[in-house]
Structure formats: C-alpha cells, structure tokens
Amino acid sequence: MRRIFLSLFFALVAIVAGAQERLVVQGVGELVGDDFAPRYAVLTEKYYNSMEWMALNEKIDRYISAHAFDTEVTEDDPLFDWKAYIANMEEAIENFTKEGNEEMARAYRESLEEAKKYKEEMEQMVGTIKAEAAENAEGLDRQELLDEVLKHAVGGRLWYFAQAYGDGRYAAVREIFIDEEENAVGLMDAQGKMVIPARYESLYMRDYPNADGKCVVLAYKEISRESDQWEVSVFREDGTLATPQTFAGAKILDQVELFSVHFRDGGWGVVDGSGRVITQRKYKKIDWNSNNLLSPSQGYFVYGERDGVNYIISPKNGSEIGTFKQTFNADGSTTHDVNYYPGLAPGSQ
C-alpha cells in the first residue's frame, strides 16, 4: 500500500511540475543561414537553463563566428562596394586630369591610395579573424548542431518566428512558406501540442493570466486586404472557442482584464476574461479610462458610448451601472464626472 501511495504521489508531482513548465524562445537564424528557413527554437525553461544548452549554445556561437566573414572583402563587401568605389575614383581622376585640374586629381589620387591601404588592412584583419574562428570551430558541423537543437526543441522543429505568451506557458509560433505573405501563426503549449492551428495572421494573448489563472487568445485573420477587413476569433488558452461568434475587430482593455469587440453587423460590445460576450447592448464605441486621469479611488472602469452618453459597464455582467462625462474646459483643464447608479458603485454591492 505504501509503495502504491508513493507512486501516486510522485506521479502527481510530475503532473504538477509539467503543468508549470515555462517556454523560452531562442533565435538560431544565423545557424540556419537561409532567408526562407525557420529561425527560432522553442525550448523549455529547464533545458534553456541547463549546462547542456549552455555548452551547445557556445558551440553554435563558435560555428557562426567561423562563418561570419564568408563574403570576401576583396569582392563584394556587404558594407562597402570596393570595386565600384575604386572604379569611380579612377574615373574621377581621369576626368580631372583631362580638364587640367591637377589639384583635384592629386587629392583624389591620395584618397584612393588611402582607401587601398585601408582595404589591405581590412583584408588582413578579416583573414586573421577567419583563421582564428575556423580553428576555434574545428570539428563542428552545422547539420549536427541543428539536429541537436531540434532534438531539444519543443515540438521537434524550428519556426520562422516565435514568441512566448501567457507567462511562458505557451508560444505563438509562425509557419514559413516560400511566399512570406502566406505565413501563418498558431499557439503551442509546453508539451509541443498545437492548441490553436497555424491558420491566422496574428495572435494576441495576455502576458499574464486572468483571475482564474487562464488566458484568452484573440486570433486575427485577414479576409480582405483591399478594404482592411478582419475576422477575429476568441479562444480559450486550451484552444477551444470561447464563443462561436467571430468579430470584425477587437481591442484590449488591459487593466480591467476585458476585451472590446466589434460585431460584424455593427456596434461594439465587451468580452470578459473567460471569453464570454457580457454586454446586452451594442455601443458606438467602447473605451476605458486608460490614461488614469481620474483619482485612484475611482479606479479603472469601462464605458460605452450610446446615444451620445458614456455608460459605465459592469465588468461582472456587462450591465450599465452609471455614466461618465468628460469636459474639456477653456483653460485647458479637464473635468471628469463619474456618476454611479444607487447601490451599484464598486464596493457598494
């Protein structure tokens, strides 16, 4: 019985530890070395902080350093076109000489000689760097290094772009196609499972979870580039749809942990932290006192404009609990009038 209990205990510890795993994004683009290749690896925080990764990362840095000057300075230096510069200088010297302007021709000759001397010094310096880097990276193979990264990458592959979200519990990862305009992004959890498939132009997840420890994800899909029309889906962090509705737009109401959404048939509403549409009415616009212009005691709140009036919206159930009026005075000051309905002010319920 004791053995069974201990087995169950350690299994539970393993489950909890796995649930708390965090993700780290590591760029490996220079190692890949291809414009159309994936260039980011998603690693677990545990592996990222391990001696094994530190040793591998050091090898990657040594390999990249050994190939940092693969382009010869004598041919087409990416920072300076030496051939074009020398040709232009020689042409200018020839023209000044034909014109009888020996002073300018002499000045250009001196500049050209200095440039050639600098070019030789650069070639020597780069040659030394390449030789030292090659010696330091002797025995390192690019494909073997990539295979080692892939072996430890969450999901077993690299991505064109990746970003950790939800306090590191998830990573938004972007696929890459030959046509970069067709790339798409999805959401991957710490076990490498794609909880939201890579079908969207962009994702937004809060960097911190809501009060219930969960996050809501906004997924944007462009449906018309010409008219700038979008389709926004609201997901829970496990990849299930929080609501079957899709929206024409969305806005983050950060401090109040709410979202405003633009309904496809017009008007704005509010989505709560669990992804539910909580407003019963549609508003001309939804906003919040994000600039914190009001006194701290009045706190943050969301308001919606309807029929020329700003109604304060309850974050609990989306009902109207008061009105908010902002007046810009002639002297440049601003007056804020916040009026809650009887018994509905925060803390009074």
ROGU-190265 format. One record per residue: residue in one letter; chain; y, z, x of N, C-alpha, C in turn. Coordinates in steps of 0.2 Angstrom, whole numbers. Layout:
BEGIN
  residu  chaine   n_py   n_pz   n_px  ca_py  ca_pz  ca_px   c_py   c_pz   c_px
       A       A      Y      Z      X      Y      Z      X      Y      Z      X
...
This chain:
BEGIN
  residu  chaine   n_py   n_pz   n_px  ca_py  ca_pz  ca_px   c_py   c_pz   c_px
       M       A     -6      0      4      0      0      0      6      0      4
       R       A      6      4     10     12      5     14     13     -2     17
       R       A      8     -6     19      9    -12     23     12    -17     18
       I       A      9    -17     11     12    -22      6     20    -20      5
       F       A     21    -14      5     28    -12      4     33    -14     10
       L       A     30    -13     16     34    -16     22     35    -23     22
       S       A     30    -27     20     30    -34     19     35    -36     14
       L       A     35    -33      9     40    -35      4     47    -33      6
       F       A     48    -27     10     54    -25     12     57    -30     17
       F       A     53    -32     22     55    -37     27     57    -44     24
       A       A     53    -46     19     54    -52     15     61    -52     12
       L       A     63    -46      9     69    -45      5     75    -46     10
       V       A     74    -42     16     79    -43     22     80    -50     24
       A       A     75    -54     24     75    -61     27     79    -65     21
       I       A     78    -63     15     81    -67     10     89    -66     10
       V       A     90    -59     10     97    -57     11    101    -60     17
       A       A     98    -60     22    101    -62     29    102    -70     28
       G       A     97    -73     25     98    -81     24    104    -82     19
       A       A    104    -78     14    110    -79      9    117    -78     12
       Q       A    117    -74     18    123    -73     21    125    -77     27
       E       A    120    -82     28    121    -87     34    128    -91     33
       R       A    131    -91     39    138    -95     39    137   -101     43
       L       A    141   -106     41    141   -113     44    147   -114     49
       V       A    146   -117     54    151   -119     59    151   -127     60
       V       A    157   -130     60    157   -137     61    159   -138     69
       Q       A    155   -143     72    156   -144     79    156   -152     80
       G       A    162   -154     83    163   -161     84    159   -163     90
       V       A    155   -169     90    151   -172     95    153   -179     96
       G       A    159   -181     93    160   -188     93    161   -192    100
       E       A    163   -188    105    163   -191    112    156   -192    114
       L       A    152   -188    113    145   -189    115    142   -195    111
       V       A    144   -196    105    141   -202    101    144   -208    104
       G       A    151   -208    105    154   -214    108    154   -220    104
       D       A    154   -220     97    154   -226     93    159   -225     88
       D       A    163   -230     86    168   -229     81    165   -228     74
       F       A    159   -231     73    156   -231     66    151   -225     66
       A       A    150   -221     71    144   -217     71    147   -210     69
       P       A    142   -206     66    143   -199     64    146   -195     70
       R       A    150   -191     69    153   -187     75    154   -180     74
       Y       A    151   -177     69    151   -169     68    144   -167     66
       A       A    143   -161     69    137   -157     68    138   -151     64
       V       A    134   -149     59    135   -143     55    130   -138     58
       L       A    132   -133     61    127   -128     64    128   -121     61
       T       A    122   -117     61    123   -111     58    127   -106     63
       E       A    130   -102     61    135    -97     65    130    -94     70
       K       A    124    -92     68    120    -88     73    118    -93     79
       Y       A    116    -99     77    115   -104     83    121   -105     87
       Y       A    127   -106     84    133   -108     87    135   -102     92
       N       A    133    -96     91    135    -90     95    129    -89    100
       S       A    124    -93    100    118    -91    104    119    -94    111
       M       A    116    -91    116    116    -93    123    113   -100    123
       E       A    108   -102    119    105   -109    119    111   -114    118
       W       A    115   -113    112    120   -118    111    125   -118    117
       M       A    127   -112    119    132   -112    125    130   -117    131
       A       A    123   -116    132    120   -120    138    120   -127    136
       L       A    118   -129    130    118   -136    128    125   -139    128
       N       A    130   -135    125    137   -137    125    140   -139    132
       E       A    138   -134    136    140   -135    143    137   -142    146
       K       A    131   -144    144    128   -150    147    132   -156    143
       I       A    133   -155    137    137   -160    133    144   -162    137
       D       A    147   -156    138    154   -157    142    153   -160    148
       R       A    148   -159    152    147   -162    159    145   -169    158
       Y       A    141   -171    153    140   -178    152    146   -182    150
       I       A    150   -179    145    156   -183    143    161   -183    149
       S       A    162   -178    153    166   -179    159    164   -184    164
       A       A    157   -185    164    155   -190    169    156   -197    166
       H       A    157   -198    160    159   -205    157    166   -205    154
       A       A    170   -201    156    177   -201    153    181   -207    156
       F       A    179   -209    162    183   -215    165    179   -221    166
       D       A    175   -223    161    170   -228    161    175   -235    162
       T       A    181   -235    159    185   -241    159    189   -241    166
       E       A    188   -246    170    191   -246    176    198   -247    176
       V       A    202   -243    180    209   -243    181    211   -250    183
       T       A    208   -253    187    210   -259    190    210   -265    185
       E       A    206   -264    180    206   -269    175    210   -268    169
       D       A    208   -264    164    212   -263    158    212   -256    157
       D       A    217   -252    160    218   -245    159    220   -244    152
       P       A    217   -240    148    219   -240    141    226   -237    140
       L       A    228   -233    146    235   -230    145    240   -235    148
       F       A    238   -240    152    243   -244    155    240   -251    157
       D       A    243   -257    155    240   -263    156    243   -266    163
       W       A    239   -264    168    242   -266    175    243   -273    176
       K       A    238   -277    174    238   -284    175    245   -287    172
       A       A    246   -285    166    252   -288    163    258   -285    166
       Y       A    258   -279    168    264   -276    172    266   -280    178
       I       A    260   -281    182    261   -285    189    264   -292    188
       A       A    260   -295    183    262   -302    181    270   -302    179
       N       A    272   -298    175    279   -298    173    284   -297    178
       M       A    282   -292    183    286   -290    188    287   -296    193
       E       A    281   -300    195    281   -305    199    285   -311    196
       E       A    285   -312    189    289   -317    186    296   -316    186
       A       A    298   -309    185    305   -307    186    308   -308    193
       I       A    304   -307    198    306   -308    205    307   -315    206
       E       A    303   -319    204    303   -327    205    310   -329    201
       N       A    311   -327    195    317   -329    192    323   -327    195
       F       A    324   -321    197    330   -318    201    331   -322    207
       T       A    325   -324    211    326   -327    217    329   -334    216
       K       A    326   -338    211    329   -344    209    336   -344    207
       E       A    338   -339    204    345   -338    202    350   -336    207
       G       A    347   -334    213    351   -332    219    353   -325    218
       N       A    350   -321    214    351   -314    213    347   -310    217
       E       A    348   -310    224    344   -307    229    343   -299    228
       E       A    349   -296    226    349   -289    225    344   -287    219
       M       A    344   -290    214    339   -288    208    332   -290    210
       A       A    331   -296    214    324   -297    216    322   -292    221
       R       A    326   -290    226    324   -284    230    322   -278    227
       A       A    326   -276    222    325   -270    218    318   -270    214
       Y       A    317   -276    212    310   -277    208    304   -277    213
       R       A    305   -280    219    300   -280    224    298   -273    226
       E       A    304   -269    227    302   -262    229    299   -258    223
       S       A    301   -259    217    297   -256    211    290   -258    211
       L       A    289   -265    212    282   -267    212    278   -264    218
       E       A    280   -264    223    277   -261    229    275   -253    227
       E       A    280   -250    224    278   -243    222    273   -242    217
       A       A    273   -247    212    268   -247    207    261   -249    210
       K       A    261   -253    215    254   -255    218    252   -249    222
       K       A    256   -245    225    254   -240    229    251   -234    224
       Y       A    255   -233    218    253   -228    213    246   -230    211
       K       A    245   -237    209    239   -240    207    233   -238    211
       E       A    234   -239    218    229   -237    223    227   -230    223
       E       A    232   -226    222    231   -219    222    227   -217    216
       M       A    229   -220    210    225   -218    204    218   -220    205
       E       A    217   -226    208    210   -228    208    206   -224    213
       Q       A    209   -221    218    206   -216    222    204   -210    219
       M       A    209   -207    215    208   -201    211    203   -202    206
       V       A    203   -207    202    198   -208    197    191   -209    200
       G       A    191   -213    206    185   -213    209    182   -207    211
       T       A    186   -202    214    184   -196    216    181   -192    210
       I       A    185   -192    205    183   -188    198    177   -191    196
       K       A    176   -197    196    170   -200    193    164   -198    197
       A       A    164   -198    204    159   -197    208    157   -189    207
       E       A    162   -185    207    160   -178    206    157   -176    199
       A       A    160   -180    194    157   -179    187    150   -181    187
       A       A    149   -187    190    142   -190    190    137   -186    193
       E       A    139   -183    199    135   -178    202    133   -172    198
       N       A    139   -169    195    138   -163    191    133   -165    184
       A       A    133   -171    182    129   -173    176    123   -176    178
       E       A    121   -176    184    115   -179    186    109   -177    182
       G       A    105   -181    180     99   -179    176    100   -178    168
       L       A    106   -179    166    107   -178    159    107   -185    156
       D       A    104   -185    150    103   -191    146    106   -190    139
       R       A    110   -195    138    114   -195    131    109   -194    125
       Q       A    104   -198    125    100   -198    119     96   -191    119
       E       A     94   -188    124     91   -182    124     96   -176    122
       L       A    102   -177    124    107   -172    122    108   -172    114
       L       A    109   -179    112    109   -180    104    103   -177    101
       D       A     97   -178    103     91   -176    100     91   -168     99
       E       A     94   -165    105     94   -158    105     99   -155     99
       V       A    105   -159     99    110   -157     94    107   -158     87
       L       A    103   -163     86    100   -165     79     95   -160     77
       K       A     91   -158     82     86   -153     81     89   -146     78
       H       A     95   -144     80     98   -138     78    103   -139     72
       A       A    105   -145     71    110   -147     66    107   -145     59
       V       A    111   -142     55    109   -140     48    108   -147     44
       G       A    103   -148     41    101   -154     38     99   -160     42
       G       A     98   -158     49     95   -163     53     98   -169     55
       R       A    105   -170     54    109   -176     55    116   -174     57
       L       A    120   -179     59    127   -179     60    131   -182     55
       W       A    137   -181     55    141   -183     49    148   -186     52
       Y       A    150   -191     48    157   -194     50    162   -189     50
       F       A    162   -184     46    167   -179     46    164   -173     42
       A       A    165   -167     44    163   -161     40    168   -155     41
       Q       A    168   -151     36    172   -145     35    169   -139     32
       A       A    169   -133     35    166   -128     32    170   -125     26
       Y       A    167   -123     21    170   -120     15    167   -114     12
       G       A    171   -111      8    168   -105      4    166   -100      9
       D       A    170    -98     14    169    -93     19    163    -95     23
       G       A    162   -101     24    157   -104     29    150   -104     26
       R       A    150   -103     19    143   -103     16    141   -111     14
       Y       A    146   -115     14    145   -122     13    149   -126     18
       A       A    147   -133     18    151   -138     22    151   -144     18
       A       A    158   -146     17    159   -153     14    158   -158     20
       V       A    153   -163     18    151   -167     24    152   -175     21
       R       A    154   -179     26    156   -186     24    151   -191     27
       E       A    149   -195     23    144   -200     25    149   -205     28
       I       A    145   -210     32    149   -216     35    145   -222     34
       F       A    149   -227     32    146   -234     31    150   -239     36
       I       A    148   -245     36    151   -249     40    158   -250     38
       D       A    159   -251     32    166   -251     29    169   -244     28
       E       A    173   -242     32    175   -235     32    178   -233     25
       E       A    181   -238     21    184   -236     15    178   -235     10
       E       A    172   -236     11    167   -234      7    164   -227      8
       N       A    166   -223     13    163   -217     15    164   -212      9
       A       A    159   -208      8    159   -203      3    158   -196      5
       V       A    160   -191      1    159   -184      4    155   -180     -2
       G       A    151   -175      1    147   -171     -3    147   -164     -1
       L       A    143   -159     -4    143   -152     -2    136   -150      0
       M       A    135   -147      6    129   -145      9    129   -137      9
       D       A    123   -134      8    123   -127      8    120   -125     15
       A       A    119   -119     17    117   -116     23    110   -118     25
       Q       A    106   -120     20     99   -122     21     99   -130     22
       G       A    104   -133     22    104   -141     23    103   -144     16
       K       A    103   -141     11    102   -144      4    109   -147      2
       M       A    109   -154      0    115   -157     -3    116   -154    -10
       V       A    120   -149    -12    120   -147    -19    125   -151    -23
       I       A    129   -155    -19    133   -160    -23    132   -166    -19
       P       A    130   -171    -22    128   -178    -18    134   -181    -15
       A       A    134   -185    -10    139   -188     -7    141   -194    -11
       R       A    145   -193    -16    147   -198    -20    155   -198    -22
       Y       A    159   -194    -18    166   -193    -20    170   -194    -14
       E       A    177   -196    -16    181   -197    -11    184   -191     -7
       S       A    184   -185    -11    186   -179     -8    184   -173    -12
       L       A    183   -167     -9    181   -161    -12    186   -156    -11
       Y       A    187   -151    -15    191   -145    -14    187   -139    -16
       M       A    186   -134    -11    183   -128    -13    187   -123    -10
       R       A    188   -117    -13    192   -112    -10    189   -109     -4
       D       A    193   -107      1    190   -104      7    188    -97      6
       Y       A    189    -95      0    187    -88     -2    184    -88     -9
       P       A    179    -84    -10    176    -84    -17    180    -81    -22
       N       A    178    -82    -28    182    -78    -34    179    -71    -34
       A       A    182    -68    -39    180    -61    -40    172    -60    -41
       D       A    169    -64    -44    162    -64    -45    158    -66    -39
       G       A    161    -68    -33    158    -70    -27    156    -77    -27
       K       A    158    -81    -32    156    -88    -32    162    -92    -31
       C       A    161    -98    -30    167   -103    -29    166   -109    -34
       V       A    172   -112    -36    172   -118    -40    174   -124    -35
       V       A    171   -129    -36    172   -135    -32    175   -141    -37
       L       A    181   -144    -34    184   -149    -38    182   -156    -34
       A       A    179   -160    -37    176   -167    -34    180   -172    -37
       Y       A    184   -176    -32    188   -182    -34    185   -188    -33
       K       A    185   -193    -38    183   -199    -37    188   -204    -40
       E       A    190   -209    -35    195   -214    -37    192   -219    -41
       I       A    195   -220    -47    192   -226    -52    197   -232    -52
       S       A    203   -231    -50    207   -237    -49    213   -236    -44
       R       A    212   -239    -38    217   -239    -33    224   -242    -35
       E       A    223   -247    -39    230   -250    -41    234   -246    -45
       S       A    231   -242    -49    235   -238    -54    235   -231    -52
       D       A    232   -229    -46    231   -222    -44    228   -218    -49
       Q       A    222   -220    -52    219   -216    -57    212   -213    -54
       W       A    212   -206    -55    206   -202    -53    202   -199    -58
       E       A    196   -198    -56    191   -194    -61    189   -188    -57
       V       A    191   -182    -60    190   -175    -57    184   -172    -60
       S       A    179   -170    -57    173   -166    -60    174   -159    -57
       V       A    172   -154    -61    172   -147    -59    165   -144    -59
       F       A    163   -142    -52    156   -140    -51    157   -132    -49
       R       A    151   -129    -51    150   -123    -48    147   -124    -41
       E       A    147   -119    -37    145   -120    -30    138   -121    -29
       D       A    134   -120    -34    127   -122    -34    125   -129    -35
       G       A    131   -133    -37    130   -140    -38    130   -142    -46
       T       A    129   -137    -50    129   -138    -57    136   -139    -60
       L       A    137   -143    -65    143   -145    -68    146   -138    -72
       A       A    152   -136    -70    154   -131    -74    156   -133    -81
       T       A    158   -139    -82    160   -142    -88    158   -149    -88
       P       A    155   -152    -94    154   -159    -94    160   -163    -94
       Q       A    166   -161    -95    172   -165    -95    174   -167    -88
       T       A    177   -173    -88    180   -175    -82    187   -175    -83
       F       A    191   -175    -78    199   -174    -79    202   -180    -75
       A       A    208   -181    -77    212   -186    -74    216   -183    -67
       G       A    216   -177    -67    219   -174    -61    218   -166    -61
       A       A    220   -163    -56    219   -155    -56    224   -153    -50
       K       A    225   -146    -51    230   -143    -47    227   -136    -46
       I       A    228   -134    -39    226   -127    -38    231   -122    -39
       L       A    230   -117    -43    234   -111    -44    231   -105    -40
       D       A    233   -105    -34    229   -101    -29    229    -94    -30
       Q       A    235    -90    -30    234    -83    -30    231    -80    -37
       V       A    231    -84    -42    229    -82    -48    221    -84    -49
       E       A    219    -88    -44    212    -90    -45    210    -94    -51
       L       A    215    -99    -53    214   -103    -58    215   -110    -56
       F       A    213   -115    -60    215   -122    -59    218   -125    -65
       S       A    223   -129    -64    226   -133    -70    223   -140    -70
       V       A    221   -142    -75    218   -149    -76    222   -153    -81
       H       A    222   -160    -79    225   -165    -83    220   -168    -87
       F       A    220   -167    -94    215   -170    -98    215   -178    -98
       R       A    210   -181    -99    210   -189    -99    214   -192   -105
       D       A    214   -188   -110    218   -190   -116    225   -188   -116
       G       A    227   -185   -111    234   -182   -110    235   -175   -111
       G       A    240   -172   -108    241   -164   -108    237   -161   -103
       W       A    240   -155   -101    237   -150    -96    234   -144    -99
       G       A    228   -142    -96    225   -135    -98    223   -131    -92
       V       A    220   -126    -93    218   -121    -87    211   -120    -87
       V       A    208   -120    -81    201   -119    -80    201   -112    -76
       D       A    196   -108    -78    196   -101    -75    191   -102    -68
       G       A    190    -96    -65    186    -96    -59    179    -97    -60
       S       A    176    -98    -66    169   -100    -67    169   -107    -69
       G       A    175   -110    -69    175   -117    -71    175   -119    -79
       R       A    177   -114    -83    177   -114    -90    184   -116    -92
       V       A    185   -121    -96    192   -123    -99    194   -117   -104
       I       A    199   -113   -103    200   -107   -107    206   -108   -111
       T       A    210   -114   -110    216   -115   -115    214   -118   -121
       Q       A    217   -116   -127    216   -119   -133    221   -125   -135
       R       A    226   -124   -131    232   -129   -132    232   -134   -126
       K       A    236   -139   -127    237   -144   -121    245   -143   -120
       Y       A    247   -143   -114    253   -142   -112    256   -148   -108
       K       A    263   -149   -108    266   -154   -105    265   -154    -97
       K       A    265   -147    -95    263   -146    -88    261   -139    -87
       I       A    257   -137    -82    255   -130    -80    258   -129    -73
       D       A    260   -123    -73    263   -121    -66    262   -113    -65
       W       A    264   -110    -60    264   -103    -59    269   -101    -54
       N       A    271    -95    -54    277    -93    -50    275    -92    -43
       S       A    273    -98    -40    270    -98    -33    275    -96    -28
       N       A    282    -97    -29    287    -95    -24    288    -87    -24
       N       A    285    -84    -29    285    -77    -29    293    -75    -30
       L       A    296    -78    -34    304    -77    -35    305    -71    -39
       L       A    300    -69    -43    300    -63    -47    299    -57    -43
       S       A    301    -51    -46    299    -45    -42    292    -44    -42
       P       A    290    -40    -36    282    -39    -36    279    -36    -42
       S       A    283    -32    -45    280    -28    -51    278    -33    -56
       Q       A    281    -39    -57    280    -43    -62    274    -48    -60
       G       A    272    -48    -53    266    -51    -51    266    -58    -52
       Y       A    260    -61    -51    259    -69    -52    257    -70    -59
       F       A    259    -75    -62    256    -77    -68    257    -85    -69
       V       A    253    -88    -74    253    -95    -75    257    -96    -82
       Y       A    260   -102    -82    264   -103    -88    263   -111    -89
       G       A    263   -112    -96    263   -119    -98    269   -121   -102
       E       A    271   -127   -101    277   -129   -105    275   -133   -111
       R       A    277   -131   -117    275   -134   -123    281   -134   -128
       D       A    283   -139   -130    289   -140   -135    295   -137   -131
       G       A    296   -138   -125    302   -135   -121    302   -128   -120
       V       A    297   -125   -121    296   -117   -120    291   -116   -115
       N       A    292   -112   -110    287   -110   -105    283   -104   -108
       Y       A    276   -105   -109    272    -99   -112    268    -96   -106
       I       A    268    -90   -105    264    -86   -101    257    -86   -103
       I       A    252    -89    -99    245    -89   -101    241    -84    -98
       S       A    237    -81   -103    232    -76   -100    227    -79    -96
       P       A    225    -76    -90    220    -78    -85    213    -76    -88
       K       A    213    -72    -93    206    -70    -96    204    -74   -101
       N       A    208    -76   -106    206    -80   -111    210    -86   -113
       G       A    215    -88   -109    219    -93   -110    224    -93   -116
       S       A    225    -87   -119    230    -87   -125    237    -86   -122
       E       A    242    -87   -126    249    -86   -124    251    -79   -125
       I       A    253    -76   -120    254    -68   -120    262    -67   -119
       G       A    266    -72   -119    273    -71   -118    277    -77   -116
       T       A    283    -77   -114    287    -83   -112    291    -81   -106
       F       A    292    -87   -102    295    -86    -96    301    -92    -96
       K       A    307    -89    -94    313    -94    -94    316    -93    -87
       Q       A    318    -98    -84    321    -99    -78    328   -102    -78
       T       A    333    -99    -77    340   -101    -77    343   -102    -71
       F       A    346   -108    -69    350   -109    -63    357   -108    -64
       N       A    360   -103    -61    367   -101    -63    372   -105    -58
       A       A    378   -105    -61    383   -109    -57    385   -107    -50
       D       A    384   -101    -49    385    -98    -42    379    -99    -37
       G       A    374   -103    -40    368   -104    -35    362   -100    -36
       S       A    363    -94    -40    358    -89    -41    353    -91    -46
       T       A    348    -88    -47    343    -90    -52    341    -84    -56
       T       A    341    -84    -62    339    -79    -67    332    -80    -70
       H       A    328    -75    -70    321    -76    -72    320    -71    -78
       D       A    319    -73    -84    317    -69    -90    310    -70    -91
       V       A    306    -64    -91    299    -63    -92    298    -59    -98
       N       A    296    -61   -104    295    -58   -110    288    -58   -112
       Y       A    284    -52   -111    278    -52   -114    278    -50   -121
       Y       A    273    -53   -125    272    -50   -132    270    -43   -132
       P       A    272    -39   -138    270    -32   -138    263    -31   -137
       G       A    261    -27   -132    255    -24   -130    251    -29   -126
       L       A    254    -35   -124    250    -40   -120    252    -40   -113
       A       A    257    -36   -111    259    -37   -104    253    -34    -99
       P       A    253    -37    -93    247    -34    -89    247    -27    -88
       G       A    242    -24    -88    241    -17    -88    242    -13    -94
       S       A    244    -16    -99    245    -13   -106    239    -13   -110
       Q       A    235    -18   -109    229    -19   -113    223    -14   -112
